[in-house]
Amino acid sequence: MSGLLGRLGGWCARRGAVVLTLWILLAAALTAGSLLFPGPVNNNVAIPGTDAQRAHDLMRDGFGPGYERGGTVQIVLYSADGPLVDERRKSAVQRAVDAIRRVPHVTEVLTPYRIGGLAPSLQIGLITVRLEGHDVSRLAETTRALSAAAEPVRRLGIEAVPADSGTPADKEIKTGASEVIGVACALLVLLFAFGTLVAAMIPIFTALVSIATGLGVISLLGHLVDVPKQASIMATMIGLGVGIDYALFLLSRHRKLLDDGLAVRDAVRRTAAGSGGAVVFAGGTVIIALSALLLGGFPMLQTLGWITGISVVCAVLTSITLVPALLGLLGHRVDALRLPLAGRRRPADGSSGWTGLGRWVSRRPWRVLALSVAVLAALTAPALALKLGPLDEGYGDRGTDARRSYELMQAGFGPGSNGPLVVVADLREPVADREPAPAVLRTLKERVGAVEGVAHVGEPVLNSAGTAVMLQVVPEFAPSDPRALDVVKAVRGLRIEGASVHVGGEVAGMADAGARIADRTPTVVGVVVLLSALLLLLAFRSPVVAIKAALMNLVSLGAAFGALSLVFSLGLGSGLVGMDPPAGVDMSYLTTLFFSVPIDSYIPLMLFAVLFGLSMDYEVFLLTAVRQAYLRHGDNRRAVAEGLGSTGRVITSAALIMVSVFVAFIAYPDPMVKIFGVGLAVAVAVDATIIRGFLVPATMVLLGRYNWWCPAWLDRILPDLSIEGHDEEDPGQDRERDLVGAARA
C-alpha cells in the first residue's frame, strides 16, 4: 500500500495546480448545491420492534397524521397581569385562534377554554394545533408561522410561546462562532509548532476544503435519507480535528525530509508513502468505529454514525492528495514567512525533550507503568456514577422558546405535562356502539389512572373503525426524572381483557431506545475492538501490538467517561461549561455552578465509537515511528525512546489542536454538544499525555522483542499492507527484513 500511496503523492505533487483546482471546484460546487438545494434534516426516532413504535403505528393508522409526533403543535399562553378568562383577554385569544386556523395545513385548533386547557391559576393556557399534509422535516418553519399568527394576544400583553414534544437533541444545531474559535486556536498551535505562516496555513486550508466537501455531501444526502440534525455539527467537530491533524502529520514528515536534503518531489513521495499510509490506517479505524454503530439498533444513531464518517473520508482523501499537491506547488517556500521565537529546530543529533522522556521511561518501566495505571484508575473511577436518562428541555438554554414553554407548562400543569404518555390500546373486538362508553374504555381509564405516579388521565378517544382507543396520560414526574420510566413500565404491565395496551410518547420512546442500546452495546464494542485490532494487525503484523493498542484505547475511554460523570452526573462544574440549572430549582450561586445533568442513553455509545477511532490515530503514528527505529538498529529500548522523541512534538501539537477544537464547541448552547465537547477533549488530552507519553512506552519496553512477534503461520497468511513506506531504492531494507525475521522467530 505504501508504494501505491507514494506514487499517488508523487503524481499529485507533479500536477499540483490541477489537483488544487479540482478540490476547490468540488468543494465550491457541493457548498453551492447545499445552499441552493438544502436537504431536510430529520431525527428519525422510530425504533422498529419496540412498544413505543407499535403505539405510534396504531396512532398513525387509526387516528390520522394529526395525532402523530410532528402533527401537533402547542402554543403556551401566560397572562402575568390577570386570568385568561377575562373578557378582553378571552377575545384576544379567540382572534389568535382564528388567525391560526388560516395557517396552511391546520386542520383543528383547540382553544384554552376546554377541559384541561387552562391551569388552575387561570393564567396559563394551551392552544393545541393539529396539522396534516405539512412537511414534518420543516416543522420549525411551520411552528414559527403558527406563533406569528398568535400576535393578537401579544398585543394585549399575553406571552405566547410555541412548544413541542421534542428534546434538546431534536433541535436543529446551527454552526457558528465555535468553528471560528477552533480554527483560530488550531492556527496558533500550528504557528508555534512550525514557526512559519505558510506551513501553518496548509493544514488549516486542507481541513476547510475537507469540511466544505463533507458538509455539502451530507446536506445533499438529506434528499435521499433521514439526516439527523446533529450530523452537521458532529461532522464539523470530527472533520475539523482529524483534517488538521492528518495534514499536520504529513507536513511534519515532509519538512524533516527536506531538512535531510531530499528533493521536494522525492520528499513528497516518501511522505505520502510513509505518513500517508499511517493516515489511511488511522482514518480507517475511525470509519470502522463509526460504521459499527449500524449494529446499535437505533436508526438515528446508525445514520449519525455513517454520515459522520463521511467527514473522516474527506479528511483522509484531502490529506493524501491535496496536501501533496500543495507541497509540490510550494516547494521550499513551505517555510516562507518565518515567525520569530517559534518553531525551533531540533538539535543536530536528533535529540529532544521527548527523546529524553522516552529514555527516562525506558530506564524505569515498572514504576512508570504502576504510576500511570494508578492515575488512570483514579480518572476512570467516577465513571461508575455515570447517570443515563432523557435530557429534557428543563436543561435547555435559558431564553429559548423551548425552555420558556417548558417552565410555563411545569408551573401551570405540573412537571409531567412536558412529557405526557400516549396510551394506545388495540381492541380485540371492534366497538360498534359508542353510547354509552363501552366497558373496555371505562376499565382502561380507571386502571391507568390507578397506576402509581399518574397525575391525570384524559378522556379515551375511539378511532373511526372502533378498533383502537387512545388516551393521554400525564405522569407526576418530569421527562428526565427516572421515576417517569417506572410509570411507563407500570402502564405497559397492565393486563386488560379485550385490549392490548401500548405506550408511546417521548418518555416511552427514550426508555425503549435506552433498552435497545443497552442490549446492543456489547456487540458494538466487541465489533469495534476486534475490527480495529485486525486493522492494526494488518498494519504492523504483530498480534501483541494489536491487542495492546485496543486495550490502551479502552483505558482512555474510561478516563473520558469518568470526566463526564464528574461534570454532569455528579454535577461538579456543570455550570462552568455553560449548562443552565433545570427549571424549578433554587437559583443560588452554587446551584448555578454545580448540579446534576442526565446523559442521553445513546451518547456514551456514540462517544465510544468516535473516541476509539480518534485514540487509535496517535497509537498508529507512535507505533510507526517506534517500528521504523527498531528496524534500523534492533534495540527495543532505544527504538521506544527515539519513536517517542520523533513523534512527541507532533502528537502533542495534534492533540492540542483537537482539544482546542472540542473545547471551543463546549460554548454551543445545546447540551448534547457540550457533553461531546467535554468527553472528546478530556479523552484526547489523556490519550496524548499519560497514555502515549508514559503507559505505551513503558509497556513496549517491558514487552521487548515480543512487540513485533508474529507466529510463522499467521505471517504467511497476512497480506503485505505495511505502512512504513520504505523506498524501493533504500539500501537498508535487507537489514530491516533480517531484523523483522529475527523478531518473529
C-alpha angles and dihedrals in degrees: 000000000000090000092052092049091047092054091046091050092048092050091050091049091053092048098035096142092053094048092046092049093048093051093048092048092047094049092045094048094048092045092049091047092051090050095046097039106023113189116233119252121220134168104223100206094174112128109192116224097022129119092241090055091050090053090049092051092049090049093049096045097040105035106025135244093295089076097047125102104274091026094084129060126183128204114201116214124203125184110192094181100053148326122315090231090072108117096239092049092042090054091050091050090052091051089051091050091051091051091049091053089060093057112106118265094018110135102167137015121193114201124219089249095084134089107296094007097104129056118235089256089058088221097095124057142164132233107197118200125193119203135196133181095019128128104261091199088063096048091127091062091047091049091052090053091050091048091051090052089059091066094114091072093047091056087061093052097260116138113232115190124177115228136183138185097252131113129234088265089061095058118102110254115215124201118242145135096347092074091052091048091048093050091046092052091047090052091053091051092048092049090053093045098047103023093215129091095218094053092045092053095053096074091041093052093044092050093049091052089048093050093046090052094046096046090048091053092046093050094050090047087065087079091061107032139020104272112199116235090238092058097090095048094045091048090050094048096048097034094051092049099046094036092059093039096051093048089047092056092050094045093049091053092046094052091049091053090049089052088053089059103257120148115256098253093043089051091050092049094050091044092053091046095050112025090025090061090050089051092052093050093044092049090046091059091052091049092047091051093049093044090054087069085078085080092056095093092225110108095207091051092045093053092043090055100053094037091053087051088064089071090054092050090052091049092053093046094050090046096055096040113021096041093053088047092053092045091051092049095047099042111174089348086084085092095050124127094032117198123220121249093012137099096022113199122245117255116268093253090059094242122139141166089270091053088052090050090051091052091047091052093045091056095054107024097151094054092045091048093051094047093046092050091049093051093046091047090054090050092047099045096082089060087080087071095052108140118209124194145119114303105219131189090270085085094044125117114289114245096035122117091239093056093043094049089049091054093047092048091049092048094047106034106015132263094285092062088077091063110029119179120235109215114196120183121199106216116220092209120037115244113233103169110060098178118101099023110266116253092244090061093049091047092049093053094046095047094047091046090053093058112112111253097028112125101180140004121202125219115283115256117208119207121237094259093050091233101112138031127204131196134172117235123197114202123208092242137072118253091254093052111103089220089068088066089054089056090053091052092047094051091047089052093061115115111204122177112245097014141077110214121216128177125212137165134094098302094045092047092052091047090054091045091052092049093047093048092047089052094049099038096090090052094049093046092048094049093047093049095045097046093045091049090049090052090052090047089056091047099047103017090226124118091195093055092046095051093042093051092051091051092048091053091052089053092055089049090056090055091050093052089046090056092048090052092049095048102036113015095040092030097226098156104347088139090053091064091053101265116147120223114258118268115275100026128118111276098215119144095258092047091057090056104036123039135125120259124191118231119223111249095240095054098076092052092048090047090050092055095046096043095045090055095044093047090054090059094070091040091056094049094046094046091047091055094045092048093049091051091048092050090053098056111358096233107131098195092047091046091055092051093046093045091052090045095051095046103029097088096043094044090048091050091047091049092049089053092049093047092047092051094047094044089051089058091056085077089070112109092226112100094215092056090048091053092049091046093053095044095046095045095050094045094050092046093051092043095052096045117028098024103037095031100046118359100049095044091047093052092045091052091050093048092051115176090356087079088079100031116130128172112249093237091053092046090055095053099041114097116239103256098145114166098199091100102212118180120246089236094052105125091202095067095093091057091046092053089051091052092049090051091049091050091052096044 
